Amino acid sequence: MRNPSPIADVVMHPVRLRIIQQVGTQEVTTASLRSALPDVAQATLYRHIAALVDADVLTVVEERRVRGAVERTFALGERMAHVDHDELLEMGSRELQQAFLTFLAHLGESFDRASAAEDPRFRDFLGFGETTLHVTTADLAVIQAGLGELLAPYLTAEREVDGRRAVTLATALIPTDGAAPRD
């Protein structure tokens, strides 16, 4: 059995995924995280933030004194908030299944929160679907590089500028035939 990926252990936790989602492409303070996640106990929130900082998923970009306490501001760190291909290969079957189910649960929770807000523009920014692609691993690398280039201008933290709104783009690549082709 393979050892579980350390970054997957850190990232694939429901509370940590929610923290990562709150940070996104912006910088956030511990106070703003407490406000955004009121159902998470303060001590629990701080423990999960510390785990994300220790794993370089979050980084401290500023510290300042506020009424005798240190207020920290965070941004996504070097590791970012994803599990890369090499780390997926290191996971055992159970860890891989749990990571994927956690991803789906987090995506469902994000959808539930967004749809519960009853924002009249919600459906203007909503879309989901499934498409079958016929690719090699080299094709996937080209697609991923192209998507990165295509999405780069839209990764800014500006909100509600010129009708822009933050949306989550989630991707999942799942082989449909179960057999790996030989390269």
Secondary structure by P-SEA (a helix, b strand, c coil): cccccccccccccaaaaaaaaaaccccccaaaaaaacccccaaaaaaaaaaaaaacccccccccccccbbbbbbccccccccccaaaaaaccaaaaaaaaaaaaaaaaaaaaaaaaccccccccccccbbbbbbccaaaaaaaaaaaaaaaccccccccccccbbbbbbbbbbbbcccccccc
